[in-house]
Amino acid sequence: MTALDDSTVRDPDTLRADMVRALRDQDAITSESVAAAFAAVPRHRFAPDAPLELAYDLHRTVPVKKDEHGLDISVMSAAHLQAVMLEQTDVEPGMRVLEIGSGGYNAALIQELVGSDGSVTTVDIDRDIVDRARLCLDDAGYAQVKTVLADGETGVPDGAPYDRIIVTAAAWDIPRSWISGLAEKGRLVVPLTVRGTTRSIAFDRGGEGLLSRSYCLAHFVPMQGEGAAEERKAMLRDGVALRTDDVRVPLDARSLNHALDTPRLARWSGAAYDLPDELELYLTLNLPSPARLHAAQGIVDSGLVEASALKGVPALVSRDSIAYRTRRENQDTGGFESGVIAHGPQADVLADQYAALLRRWAQNHRRRGAATFRYLPGPAPAPLPQGAVLRRHGIVTVTWG
Ligand SMILES: C[S@@+](CC[C@H](N)C(=O)[O-])C[C@H]1O[C@@H](n2cnc3c(N)ncnc32)[C@H](O)[C@@H]1O
């Protein structure tokens, strides 16, 4: 159990008070209003089948529904992430709020934040989830929260405009309905997946589209329905996969698998390896032909692929060659140094390109401020701006300070 270390304490009120204290200590909760909401809502009533310790764990999700392969399609999100996202959302009393992706708990927290003058609508694509959320909300005393069964892709126009829209499934795009459903000074908080990595981004309206105010790493179950991700996946061999959402990237599984059997080339950047989430975002969005390399533990243990690929690592791929990030201990670069492993006939070229990007990050961007995301709805401009990520309803661009 995380942060709540006295396992003899099983009283939900005590567990909840401990949870709020720990969320404050970890800077997940930074405002009095969010602290009060977390203190008020009985979290365990929204996870009636889970052990109390799991329900009140800061970093673990509570499973709610799995698909036929045993993968989660609905969970009660981890309290830490919910707190961070509610702080990003900045909900005030009297607001109208739409939550996309239900469970009940987060909607109850938002109801506490908007108070009796505000309104909360939560929509889910899955009837079982809506029914369950309704029961839990009623049971916990939040009958005023409206539950809707629909694909969140179309928003819930009935209650629009919303002061806040908060999405609690990993979105691949931002449909028009979310932007048009926002009030003039409204805010959209959405876990947006770009190039296989997800950030919870708080967007305000900016010019023709949306401009980010803040973002943080987030893990969510994927959005289903009309807005589901468009991604290609190539299994190179058992336990090694490449995924990409960039239509321009060649994914030739046979040639790339063959490349893995050729000798590896290691190139060290001379640059520090730290702030891994920020580095990953930078690499993901700046590699010219990006994919995400995933390797299973057995493959890593065999020495074929580095451990950096266990949770997915940004890779640079050509038709027959591949390069990806690794690291090694190096006190001269502050503890760790970033580097590249490459395979295939073009290993040398790809490793050079990748290492140059690692150095550019270290020299120009590391510890120099955060990224800014922009979403521009409508047909993509031609030519596509450098580094822009093409989506069905618009483009995402990211710039670094
Ligand atoms: C992480 S769970 C939501 C957690 C919830 N907000 C809570 O209070 O803990 C994600 C939910 O998104 C829902 N979902 C996925 N795709 C959706 C879509 N297109 N429209 C609405 N809901 C969707 C899933 O059914 C799932 O219940």
The ligand as a Gaussian input file, in Angstrom:
#p B3LYP/6-31G(d) Opt

LIG

0 1
 C      -11.015000       5.299000     -16.080000
 S      -12.704000       4.951000     -16.324000
 C      -13.502000       6.364000     -15.629000
 C      -13.218000       6.577000     -14.181000
 C      -14.192000       7.455000     -13.497000
 N      -14.245000       8.806000     -14.019000
 C      -14.004000       7.497000     -11.985000
 O      -14.725000       8.238000     -11.351000
 O      -13.173000       6.782000     -11.446000
 C      -12.897000       5.265000     -18.046000
 C      -14.310000       5.129000     -18.545000
 O      -14.391000       5.683000     -19.844000
 C      -15.432000       5.023000     -20.504000
 N      -15.371000       5.303000     -21.934000
 C      -14.528000       4.786000     -22.857000
 N      -14.819000       5.287000     -24.070000
 C      -15.840000       6.151000     -23.901000
 C      -16.589000       6.970000     -24.775000
 N      -16.321000       7.021000     -26.069000
 N      -17.583000       7.729000     -24.257000
 C      -17.878000       7.693000     -22.928000
 N      -17.211000       6.911000     -22.057000
 C      -16.209000       6.162000     -22.528000
 C      -15.222000       3.564000     -20.128000
 O      -16.408000       2.816000     -20.316000
 C      -14.792000       3.691000     -18.675000
 O      -15.867000       3.479000     -17.813000

